[in-house]
Each structure stands twice: as structure tokens, then as C-alpha cells.
Amino acid sequence: MDNFHYISSEVLTLEQLQEIISQNYKLELSEEAKINIAKCREYLDKKMATQVEPIYGINTGFGSLCNVKISNENLSQLQENLVKSHACGTGEEVPHEIVKIMLLLKIQSLSYGNSGVQLQTVERLVDFYNHDVLPVIYSQGSLGASGDLAPLAHLSLPLIGEGEVHHDGYRQPAMKVLQKFNWKPIVLQSKEGLALLNGTQFMSSYGCYVLLKAMKNSYLADVIAAISLEGFDGRIEPFNELIHYVRPHNGQITTAQRMTEFLEGSEIIAQEKQHVQDPYSFRCIPQVHGASKDAIDYVKKVFKTEINSVTDNPNIFKDEDLIISGGNFHGQPLALALDFLGIALAELGNISERRTYQLISGLRGLPAFLVDNPGLNSGFMIPQYTAASIVSQNKQLATPASIDSIVSSNGQEDHVSMGANAATKCLKIVENLERILAIELMNASQALEYRRPLQSSEFLESFLKSYREEVPLVKEDRILHYDIEKSVAFLQSFMIDLEE
């Protein structure tokens, strides 16, 4: 039996979004949403029947053409032309998982009754979502300011029987799939094209997708760091709660508590140490990982607000009898947050690679490059090179996109957020982080074997037992590319409770 999520005015959280996606829920419009959409459309139709003065995007051109008045008999053609002319995306295709989130978030934004779309238009978007009819969308083309115009145009093309979609496992013309389901193309009414194209759903969907990965990888970074600490024969004192309560950043406290829990019962951490201090990459795990946690938490709040907002233009307020042209499509809140998130994730990778470097350096009784017979065997020498290369790329990708702006539309759109670029590179950063953490896990698990017969904690030993079923101990040189890929797959296979 299918599970359903009802689109309504109730707050949509990232945790709910994760559940909807992971459990493959179907969508359905609540009665509240249907009434809000229908009443707003009815108001707009009545308004346009008597409207003489121009209203931006409804009976005018777009962008710098906003002063060009369009006659009422051409309003439908105006909206269709808008969707076609703005479908100028290029580059790589947007991942299917993100396209599906885009559909969900566009439906959510249109459901509040401030956009003036037809009910059947939103219902068709619901049909696309429920039947896995995923529009072909491209990752390049949005300035992140007039909304995500080009990507959302490609999202909207199949509504009018244009463009392409992925369905039944392959890419095909949208009209072919519409005919399969006996769906007639939507005839767009006044304002509908603008409502579909104005909005931040490209940036928002990338951001939500990255955030879900970020929260998971933040947790895994702590787990892997604990294994590295054990492999390095590190000290427990830096995780004492007294240190963190006198500098009470939430992320720092959480990280220290988590590390202490992970290491509880470990024979390795409890043994007498020959060294007084550990390097920063071990000793400052709470401070560095914790700062990234706090950044993720901030970004999560920004996106929770955004995905529960109306982000098209103009906005319709039927009770006040007002149609107001503003700038809710501008992606600046998201651009800044995505840049911040990218920096925070890059730093998790940065400190991870430093722990990997310490583990292969022949310190604290560990063999050089974590392998028997170093010299004959190169062991884990080169995975650190790989991690360093990826860390360096992340530093380059973490350069903020939001500090840039390029004038467009003949100067009418004279400041743009570049939030779409922030979004696409943030996805690359979190994917890179997965690989950096996978390489640290390879090294940490190998190093810990040199502490035998001492045992780590029950939790970490259980984690390592599962890992060893996928990636065996390295006893002599082999092709480590496969170990890296298996380690990445191992980490990706975990489902993490986001509340945790």
C-alpha cells in the first residue's frame, strides 16, 4: 500500500523530506491546498477581466520588457513563449534525485495560493512526481536571482508537451509520455509561466540534497575520527566535557560527547600513553567538527524557511485585493548559506586528510605507510596523495559564489545571487568529502590493527567488523582504487537518523 504525503500549509522539515524520499511516498494535495490554489486563480481571472492597467508578468513582457503591454487575447501565448524562450540550460543533467525534490518543492510553493496558477497545473506536477516522470534539466544557466529561470523552464516544458523527460529507465520526448498516460498538455493561463519559472527550487533542491548528505557525513566524520584516534593511540582528555562547557558552542559540545560515547569501553584509549599531547587534527576534533556542525545547523534553518515559502513573482493577496511585484525569487539567502555550507564541509575534509597523513607517517609505533615490509610495499602512501588532491579541489570549490554578480536583462536585473553556482559546487564538495572520509577510514582501520590484541569500544569494533566484510586488511600491495570505491559505497550505504 502506498504511503502518501499531503501537501499543505504545515511546515515541511528536512527530516520529513528525507522520509518522503527514502520511503518513496506519493504526493497528494490536501483539500486546504486545492482550495487555496483554486480561490487564487478565480480571483486572478476576475481581476484580469476588468484590468486595464499593466501588471508585471501578467499582461506585460518580462525583465527589461516589463513596460511592454500585452493584449488579453495573447496572455496564454505570452506564458507559453516565456517557458520556451527561457529553456536555455546547458551542461550536465541535474541528478534525478534532485529533479524529484525540485518537483516537490515547486508543488509546495505553488500550493499556498499566492501564485495564481490553475489547480490542474499543480495536479499535473503531482502526477509527474508520483509516476517518476522526471523532466530533463541542466545544471548550468541560472543566475539565482530572477528565480532559477532556465532550470525551472526545463522543469515546466513537459507541462505543455515540450522538452524531454526520464521515464521507464530512458530519456524520451515529453509528449510521448503524456500520450502514454492520456494527459493533454496544459494550456497555460495568465501568470502561470512566470509562477513556474520564478522561484528558488533549483537552489533549494540542491541545498536540501546536500544538507541531507552533510548531516550524515558530519556524523560519519566523528565515527571515523574516533577510529583514527584509536589507530594513532590518542588521548581521551581533549574530549572531557569540562573543557567544552567553558566554551559552550553547541557543535563543539555535541562532538565531544559523541566521541566520548564512541570510545566508551575501549582498551586502547584506556591504556597508559607515552605522549603528553596529540596533534591538532586529533586534539581539536570537537572544535573543528563542532564548528562545521554549527554551520550545518544554521544552513538547515535557512533552507527550512525557504522550502516553506512563496518564491515566485508577482505575489497575489486576494483578501487584500493586491497583486504586488517584489523580489522573493532572489536567491541571496541561499547563496550565502550554500557558500557557508561548502566551506564547512571542505573543512571536515581538510582535517580528515591531516589525520590520514599522521597515520602513515611512521609515528607512535606504526609502520611507515601502514604496511608490513615498507619499501617492498608502498602500502597507503598514495591514497593520502589522492585525499590531498581532493582536499585541494574542495578549497578551490569553496571560494564563495555569492560575492559575484553580473548585470543581466539590460540592467533591470542588476544584482544577482549566483546561488545556483553555489549550489552545484556545494554538491561537488560533499561528494568529495565522502571520498576523503572513505580514505581516512581505510587508513584508520588499518592502523588500528597494529594495536592488537587490544580492543576498541564495542561500537567501533562492530562498525569495523561490517567494514572488513567489504574491504579486507591490506597485507601486501594491491590495487587500492577498488578499496577506495568500496569504502565510499560502504559509507553511502548507511542510513543515519537525522535527529541523531
C-alpha positions as CSV (number, residue, x, y, z in Angstrom):
1,M,0.0,0.0,0.0
2,D,1.4,3.4,-1.0
3,N,2.3,5.9,1.7
4,F,1.1,9.5,1.0
5,H,2.4,12.9,2.0
6,Y,-0.2,15.6,1.8
7,I,0.9,19.0,0.5
8,S,-0.5,21.6,2.9
9,S,0.5,24.7,4.8
10,E,2.0,22.6,7.6
11,V,5.7,23.2,7.9
12,L,7.8,20.8,5.8
13,T,11.1,19.8,7.6
14,L,14.2,18.3,6.2
15,E,13.6,15.2,8.3
16,Q,10.2,14.8,6.6
17,L,11.7,15.4,3.2
18,Q,14.2,12.6,3.9
19,E,11.4,10.3,4.9
20,I,9.3,11.2,1.8
21,I,12.3,10.5,-0.5
22,S,13.7,7.4,1.3
23,Q,10.2,5.8,1.8
24,N,9.1,6.7,-1.8
25,Y,6.0,8.4,-0.6
26,K,3.4,9.6,-3.2
27,L,2.2,13.1,-3.1
28,E,-1.4,14.4,-2.8
29,L,-2.8,17.9,-2.5
30,S,-4.7,18.5,0.7
31,E,-8.2,20.0,0.5
32,E,-6.7,23.1,2.0
33,A,-4.1,23.4,-0.8
34,K,-6.7,22.7,-3.5
35,I,-9.0,25.5,-2.1
36,N,-6.1,28.0,-1.8
37,I,-5.0,27.4,-5.4
38,A,-8.5,27.5,-6.9
39,K,-9.6,30.6,-5.0
40,C,-6.4,32.5,-6.0
41,R,-6.9,31.5,-9.7
42,E,-10.5,32.6,-9.5
43,Y,-9.5,36.0,-8.1
44,L,-6.9,36.5,-10.8
45,D,-9.3,35.6,-13.6
46,K,-11.9,38.1,-12.3
47,K,-9.2,40.7,-11.9
48,M,-7.9,40.3,-15.4
49,A,-11.4,40.5,-16.9
50,T,-11.6,44.2,-15.9
51,Q,-7.9,45.1,-15.6
52,V,-6.8,48.0,-17.8
53,E,-3.5,48.9,-16.1
54,P,-0.4,46.8,-16.7
55,I,0.6,44.2,-14.0
56,Y,4.1,42.9,-14.4
57,G,4.4,39.5,-15.9
58,I,0.6,39.0,-16.2
59,N,-0.1,41.4,-19.1
60,T,3.4,42.8,-19.7
61,G,6.6,41.5,-21.1
62,F,9.3,40.2,-18.8
63,G,12.6,41.5,-17.3
64,S,13.6,44.8,-19.1
65,L,10.5,44.3,-21.4
66,C,8.3,45.0,-18.3
67,N,6.8,48.1,-19.9
68,V,5.5,46.3,-23.0
69,K,1.7,45.9,-22.6
70,I,0.3,42.6,-23.9
71,S,-3.3,42.3,-25.0
72,N,-5.7,39.9,-23.1
73,E,-6.1,37.6,-26.1
74,N,-2.3,36.9,-26.2
75,L,-1.8,36.2,-22.4
76,S,-1.8,32.4,-22.9
77,Q,0.7,32.7,-25.7
78,L,2.8,35.0,-23.6
79,Q,3.2,32.4,-20.9
80,E,4.0,29.6,-23.3
81,N,6.5,31.8,-25.1
82,L,8.1,32.5,-21.7
83,V,8.6,28.9,-20.9
84,K,10.1,28.0,-24.3
85,S,12.4,31.0,-24.5
86,H,13.8,30.6,-21.1
87,A,14.7,26.9,-21.5
88,C,18.3,27.7,-22.2
89,G,20.0,25.3,-19.8
90,T,23.2,23.5,-20.7
91,G,26.0,21.4,-19.1
92,E,25.5,18.2,-17.1
93,E,22.0,16.9,-16.3
94,V,20.7,17.5,-12.9
95,P,20.7,14.2,-10.9
96,H,17.3,12.5,-10.8
97,E,17.1,12.6,-7.0
98,I,17.4,16.4,-7.2
99,V,14.8,16.8,-10.0
100,K,12.3,14.9,-7.9
101,I,12.9,17.3,-5.0
102,M,12.5,20.2,-7.4
103,L,9.1,18.9,-8.3
104,L,8.1,18.5,-4.7
105,L,9.3,22.0,-3.7
106,K,7.7,23.7,-6.7
107,I,4.4,22.0,-5.8
108,Q,4.8,23.1,-2.2
109,S,5.5,26.7,-3.1
110,L,2.5,26.9,-5.5
111,S,0.1,25.3,-3.0
112,Y,-0.2,28.4,-0.7
113,G,-2.5,30.3,-3.1
114,N,-0.3,33.3,-3.7
115,S,0.9,32.4,-7.3
116,G,-2.3,32.3,-9.4
117,V,-1.8,29.0,-11.1
118,Q,-4.5,26.7,-12.2
119,L,-5.3,23.7,-10.0
120,Q,-4.8,21.3,-12.9
121,T,-1.2,22.7,-13.4
122,V,-0.2,21.8,-9.9
123,E,-2.0,18.4,-10.1
124,R,0.0,17.6,-13.3
125,L,3.2,18.3,-11.4
126,V,2.0,15.9,-8.7
127,D,1.3,13.3,-11.5
128,F,4.9,13.8,-12.7
129,Y,6.2,13.2,-9.2
130,N,4.1,10.2,-8.5
131,H,4.8,8.5,-11.8
132,D,8.5,9.3,-11.9
133,V,8.2,11.4,-14.9
134,L,11.4,13.5,-14.4
135,P,12.0,16.4,-16.7
136,V,15.5,16.7,-18.2
137,I,17.1,19.7,-16.5
138,Y,20.6,21.1,-16.9
139,S,22.9,22.2,-14.2
140,Q,24.1,25.5,-15.8
141,G,22.0,28.5,-16.7
142,S,20.6,30.1,-13.5
143,L,21.9,33.3,-12.0
144,G,20.0,32.6,-8.9
145,A,18.1,35.9,-8.8
146,S,15.0,36.1,-11.1
147,G,14.5,32.7,-9.6
148,D,16.1,29.7,-11.3
149,L,14.7,30.7,-14.7
150,A,16.5,28.3,-17.1
151,P,16.3,25.1,-14.9
152,L,12.7,25.8,-13.9
153,A,11.8,26.4,-17.6
154,H,13.1,22.9,-18.4
155,L,11.1,21.6,-15.4
156,S,8.0,23.2,-16.9
157,L,8.4,22.3,-20.6
158,P,6.7,18.8,-20.2
159,L,3.6,20.5,-18.8
160,I,3.0,22.0,-22.3
161,G,4.1,18.8,-24.1
162,E,7.6,20.1,-24.8
163,G,11.1,19.1,-23.8
164,E,12.3,15.7,-22.6
165,V,11.8,13.5,-19.6
166,H,13.3,10.4,-18.0
167,H,10.7,7.7,-17.6
168,D,10.7,3.9,-17.5
169,G,14.5,4.0,-17.5
170,Y,15.3,6.1,-20.5
171,R,15.2,9.6,-21.9
172,Q,12.4,10.4,-24.2
173,P,10.2,13.2,-25.6
174,A,7.7,14.6,-23.0
175,M,4.8,14.3,-25.4
176,K,5.3,10.6,-25.8
177,V,4.9,10.1,-22.1
178,L,1.9,12.4,-21.9
179,Q,0.3,10.3,-24.6
180,K,1.1,7.1,-22.7
181,F,-0.8,8.4,-19.6
182,N,-3.5,10.1,-21.8
183,W,-2.5,13.5,-20.3
184,K,-3.3,16.5,-22.5
185,P,-0.8,19.4,-22.5
186,I,-1.6,22.2,-20.1
187,V,-2.8,25.4,-21.7
188,L,-1.1,28.0,-19.6
189,Q,-3.2,30.9,-18.4
190,S,-2.1,34.4,-17.4
191,K,0.8,34.5,-15.0
192,E,1.3,30.7,-14.9
193,G,4.5,30.6,-16.9
194,L,6.0,33.2,-14.6
195,A,4.8,31.4,-11.5
196,L,6.5,28.3,-12.7
197,L,9.8,29.9,-13.7
198,N,10.2,32.4,-10.9
199,G,11.3,30.6,-7.8
200,T,14.3,29.1,-6.0
201,Q,13.5,25.4,-6.4
202,F,16.8,24.6,-8.2
203,M,18.9,26.1,-5.5
204,S,16.6,24.9,-2.7
205,S,16.6,21.3,-4.0
206,Y,20.4,21.1,-4.4
207,G,20.7,22.6,-0.9
208,C,18.3,20.2,0.7
209,Y,20.0,17.2,-1.0
210,V,23.5,18.4,0.1
211,L,22.2,19.1,3.6
212,L,20.9,15.6,4.0
213,K,24.3,14.3,2.9
214,A,26.1,16.9,5.1
215,M,24.3,15.8,8.2
216,K,25.1,12.2,7.6
217,N,28.8,12.9,6.7
218,S,29.2,15.1,9.8
219,Y,28.2,12.1,11.9
220,L,30.4,9.7,9.9
221,A,33.3,12.1,10.2
222,D,33.1,11.7,14.0
223,V,32.9,7.9,13.8
224,I,36.0,7.7,11.5
225,A,37.9,10.3,13.6
226,A,37.3,8.1,16.6
227,I,38.8,5.1,14.8
228,S,41.7,7.3,13.7
229,L,42.3,8.4,17.3
230,E,42.4,4.7,18.3
231,G,44.8,3.9,15.5
232,F,47.0,6.8,16.5
233,D,46.9,5.8,20.2
234,G,45.5,9.2,21.0
235,R,44.4,10.6,24.3
236,I,40.8,11.0,25.7
237,E,41.4,14.2,27.7
238,P,40.6,16.6,24.9
239,F,37.0,15.3,24.9
240,N,36.4,15.9,28.6
241,E,33.1,17.8,29.0
242,L,34.6,20.3,31.4
243,I,36.7,21.8,28.6
244,H,33.7,22.3,26.4
245,Y,31.3,23.7,29.0
246,V,33.7,26.7,29.4
247,R,33.5,27.3,25.7
248,P,29.9,26.1,25.1
249,H,29.4,26.1,21.3
250,N,26.7,23.6,20.6
251,G,28.6,21.7,17.9
252,Q,31.7,21.5,20.0
253,I,29.8,20.1,23.0
254,T,28.0,17.6,20.8
255,T,31.1,16.4,19.1
256,A,33.0,15.9,22.4
257,Q,30.1,13.9,23.8
258,R,29.8,11.8,20.7
259,M,33.5,11.0,20.7
260,T,33.4,10.0,24.4
261,E,30.4,7.7,23.7
262,F,32.1,6.1,20.7
263,L,35.2,5.3,22.7
264,E,33.4,4.1,25.9
265,G,34.9,0.8,27.0
266,S,37.9,0.9,24.7
267,E,41.0,-0.8,25.9
268,I,43.1,1.2,23.5
269,I,42.0,4.6,24.8
270,A,42.3,3.5,28.4
271,Q,45.9,2.3,28.2
272,E,48.8,4.4,29.5
273,K,50.1,6.9,27.0
274,Q,53.8,7.7,26.2
275,H,52.9,11.1,24.8
276,V,51.5,14.2,26.6
277,Q,49.6,15.7,23.6
278,D,48.1,14.8,20.3
279,P,48.4,17.0,17.1
280,Y,45.6,19.4,16.4
281,S,43.9,17.2,13.9
282,F,43.1,14.8,16.8
283,R,43.1,17.1,19.8
284,C,40.8,19.7,18.2
285,I,38.2,17.4,16.7
286,P,35.5,18.9,18.9
287,Q,36.4,22.4,17.9
288,V,36.7,21.8,14.2
289,H,34.0,19.2,13.6
290,G,31.8,21.2,16.0
291,A,32.2,24.5,14.0
292,S,31.0,22.6,10.9
293,K,28.1,21.2,12.8
294,D,27.0,24.7,13.8
295,A,27.4,25.9,10.3
296,I,25.2,23.0,9.0
297,D,22.6,23.8,11.7
298,Y,22.5,27.5,10.5
299,V,22.1,26.4,6.9
300,K,19.4,23.9,7.8
301,K,17.3,26.8,9.4
302,V,17.7,28.9,6.2
303,F,16.5,26.1,4.0
304,K,13.6,25.1,6.3
305,T,12.4,28.7,5.9
306,E,12.9,28.7,2.1
307,I,11.1,25.4,1.3
308,N,8.1,26.7,3.2
309,S,7.9,30.0,1.3
310,V,6.4,31.5,-1.8
311,T,9.3,32.5,-4.1
312,D,7.7,33.5,-7.4
313,N,6.7,37.0,-8.5
314,P,4.4,38.9,-8.5
315,N,2.6,37.7,-5.4
316,I,-1.2,37.6,-5.2
317,F,-3.0,38.6,-2.0
318,K,-6.7,38.1,-2.8
319,D,-8.0,39.0,0.7
320,E,-6.2,42.4,0.4
321,D,-7.1,42.7,-3.3
322,L,-3.4,43.3,-4.1
323,I,-1.0,41.9,-6.7
324,I,2.5,43.0,-5.7
325,S,5.7,42.8,-7.7
326,G,8.7,42.2,-5.5
327,G,11.8,40.1,-5.3
328,N,11.1,36.9,-3.4
329,F,12.8,35.0,-6.2
330,H,16.2,36.4,-5.3
331,G,18.5,33.7,-4.0
332,Q,20.8,35.7,-1.8
333,P,19.8,33.9,1.5
334,L,20.5,30.6,-0.2
335,A,23.7,31.7,-1.9
336,L,25.3,32.9,1.3
337,A,24.1,29.8,3.2
338,L,25.4,27.4,0.4
339,D,28.8,29.1,0.4
340,F,29.0,28.8,4.2
341,L,28.0,25.1,3.9
342,G,30.6,24.4,1.2
343,I,33.3,26.0,3.5
344,A,32.2,23.9,6.5
345,L,32.2,20.7,4.5
346,A,35.5,21.4,2.9
347,E,37.0,21.9,6.4
348,L,35.7,18.4,7.5
349,G,37.7,17.0,4.6
350,N,40.7,19.2,5.3
351,I,41.2,18.0,8.9
352,S,40.4,14.4,7.8
353,E,43.2,14.4,5.4
354,R,45.6,15.6,8.1
355,R,44.7,12.7,10.3
356,T,45.3,10.4,7.4
357,Y,48.8,12.0,6.9
358,Q,49.6,11.5,10.6
359,L,48.6,7.8,10.5
360,I,51.0,7.0,7.5
361,S,54.0,8.9,8.9
362,G,55.5,6.1,10.9
363,L,54.7,7.6,14.3
364,R,53.8,6.0,17.6
365,G,54.9,2.5,16.7
366,L,53.0,2.4,13.4
367,P,54.9,1.2,10.4
368,A,55.6,3.7,7.6
369,F,52.6,3.8,5.3
370,L,50.7,1.3,7.5
371,V,52.0,-1.8,5.8
372,D,54.4,-4.7,6.7
373,N,57.7,-4.6,4.8
374,P,57.6,-0.9,3.8
375,G,59.9,-0.4,0.8
376,L,58.9,-3.6,-0.8
377,N,55.3,-2.4,-0.2
378,S,54.2,1.2,-0.7
379,G,51.1,0.5,1.4
380,F,49.0,3.6,2.0
381,M,51.4,6.1,0.6
382,I,49.4,7.1,-2.4
383,P,45.8,7.2,-1.0
384,Q,47.0,10.2,1.0
385,Y,48.0,11.9,-2.3
386,T,44.5,11.2,-3.6
387,A,43.0,12.7,-0.5
388,A,45.3,15.7,-0.6
389,S,44.3,16.3,-4.3
390,I,40.6,16.2,-3.4
391,V,41.1,18.5,-0.4
392,S,42.8,21.0,-2.6
393,Q,40.0,20.8,-5.1
394,N,37.5,21.5,-2.3
395,K,39.4,24.5,-1.3
396,Q,39.1,25.9,-4.8
397,L,35.4,25.0,-4.9
398,A,34.8,26.7,-1.5
399,T,35.6,30.1,-3.0
400,P,32.2,31.9,-2.4
401,A,30.0,32.3,-5.4
402,S,27.8,34.8,-3.6
403,I,30.4,37.6,-3.8
404,D,29.9,37.7,-7.6
405,S,27.2,39.4,-9.6
406,I,26.8,40.0,-13.4
407,V,24.3,42.5,-14.7
408,S,21.6,41.0,-16.9
409,S,18.3,41.9,-18.7
410,N,19.5,45.3,-20.0
411,G,20.3,46.4,-16.4
412,Q,16.9,45.6,-15.0
413,E,18.4,42.6,-13.1
414,D,21.5,44.4,-12.0
415,H,22.3,42.3,-8.9
416,V,22.1,38.5,-8.9
417,S,23.0,36.0,-6.2
418,M,24.9,33.3,-8.2
419,G,23.2,30.9,-5.7
420,A,22.8,28.3,-8.4
421,N,26.6,28.1,-8.9
422,A,27.0,27.9,-5.1
423,A,24.5,25.0,-5.1
424,T,26.1,22.9,-7.8
425,K,29.7,23.3,-6.4
426,C,28.4,22.6,-2.9
427,L,27.2,19.2,-4.2
428,K,30.7,18.5,-5.6
429,I,32.2,19.4,-2.3
430,V,30.1,17.0,-0.3
431,E,30.7,14.2,-2.8
432,N,34.4,14.9,-2.5
433,L,34.1,14.8,1.3
434,E,32.7,11.3,1.1
435,R,35.8,10.2,-0.7
436,I,38.2,11.9,1.7
437,L,36.4,10.3,4.7
438,A,36.5,6.9,2.9
439,I,40.3,7.2,2.5
440,E,40.6,8.1,6.2
441,L,38.6,5.1,7.1
442,M,40.9,2.9,5.1
443,N,43.9,4.2,6.9
444,A,42.3,4.4,10.4
445,S,41.1,0.8,10.2
446,Q,44.5,-0.4,9.0
447,A,46.3,1.5,11.8
448,L,44.0,0.1,14.5
449,E,45.0,-3.4,13.6
450,Y,48.6,-2.6,14.8
451,R,47.1,-2.0,18.3
452,R,46.0,-5.6,18.6
453,P,45.4,-7.6,20.7
454,L,43.9,-4.6,22.5
455,Q,40.2,-4.0,21.6
456,S,38.5,-0.7,20.8
457,S,34.9,0.0,22.0
458,E,32.1,-2.3,21.2
459,F,30.5,0.3,18.9
460,L,33.7,0.9,16.9
461,E,34.6,-2.8,16.7
462,S,31.1,-3.5,15.4
463,F,31.4,-0.7,12.8
464,L,34.8,-2.1,11.7
465,K,33.6,-5.7,11.5
466,S,31.0,-4.5,9.0
467,Y,33.6,-2.6,7.1
468,R,36.0,-5.5,6.9
469,E,33.3,-7.6,5.2
470,E,33.6,-5.2,2.3
471,V,37.3,-4.1,2.5
472,P,39.8,-6.7,3.8
473,L,43.0,-5.8,5.7
474,V,45.9,-4.8,3.4
475,K,48.8,-7.2,4.0
476,E,50.7,-6.5,0.8
477,D,50.3,-4.1,-2.1
478,R,47.2,-4.4,-4.2
479,I,45.1,-2.0,-6.4
480,L,43.7,0.4,-3.8
481,H,41.4,2.1,-6.2
482,Y,38.9,-0.7,-5.6
483,D,39.3,-0.3,-1.8
484,I,38.5,3.4,-2.1
485,E,35.4,2.8,-4.2
486,K,34.2,0.0,-1.8
487,S,34.9,2.3,1.1
488,V,32.8,5.1,-0.5
489,A,30.0,2.6,-1.2
490,F,30.2,1.3,2.4
491,L,29.7,4.9,3.8
492,Q,26.9,5.7,1.3
493,S,25.0,2.5,2.4
494,F,24.5,3.8,5.9
495,M,21.1,5.4,6.8
496,I,21.6,7.8,9.6
497,D,18.9,9.1,11.9
498,L,18.9,12.8,11.2
499,E,17.8,13.6,14.8
500,E,21.0,11.8,15.9
